[in-house]
Amino acid sequence: MGTIKRAARQAKGKAKEAIAEVLGDGKLREEAKAEQRGSEQDDKEPGSLNPLGNLDRLT
């Protein structure tokens, strides 16, 4: 996933979390945290254009 998409997804999750906190909506808060975790997980996956991205899995 591209850097801009990751940053947008992270920002979207943080915005949802802030709104959920103001409204007191637990379901929306959990949804926001899941979205942020998904964005963090995408950061850990190697990019498709990085030929050495899988090197750590081989060693």
C-alpha positions in Angstrom: 0.0 0.0 0.0 1.3 3.4 -0.8 2.6 5.9 1.7 -0.1 8.4 1.0 -2.9 5.8 1.3 -1.4 4.6 4.6 -1.3 8.1 6.0 -4.8 8.8 4.9 -6.1 5.5 6.5 -4.2 6.4 9.7 -5.7 9.9 9.7 -9.2 8.5 9.0 -8.8 6.1 12.0 -7.7 8.9 14.3 -10.5 11.2 13.2 -13.1 8.4 13.8 -11.5 7.7 17.2 -11.8 11.4 18.2 -15.4 11.6 17.1 -16.2 8.3 18.9 -14.7 9.7 22.1 -16.8 12.9 21.9 -20.0 10.9 21.2 -19.2 8.1 23.6 -19.7 5.5 20.9 -17.7 2.4 21.8 -18.5 0.6 18.5 -17.1 3.5 16.4 -14.0 3.7 18.7 -13.3 0.0 18.1 -13.8 0.4 14.4 -11.3 3.3 14.4 -8.7 1.3 16.3 -9.1 -1.6 13.9 -8.6 0.7 11.0 -5.4 2.1 12.6 -4.1 -1.4 13.3 -4.8 -2.3 9.7 -2.8 0.7 8.6 0.1 -0.3 10.9 0.0 -3.9 9.6 0.3 -2.5 6.0 3.4 -0.7 7.1 5.0 -4.0 8.1 4.3 -5.6 4.7 7.0 -5.1 2.1 6.1 -3.1 -0.9 5.6 -4.7 -4.3 8.3 -2.6 -5.9 10.9 -3.5 -3.2 12.8 -6.6 -4.5 14.6 -7.0 -1.1 11.4 -6.6 0.9 11.1 -10.4 1.5 14.8 -10.8 2.4 14.1 -10.9 6.2 11.7 -13.8 5.6 14.5 -15.9 4.0 17.1 -15.5 6.7 
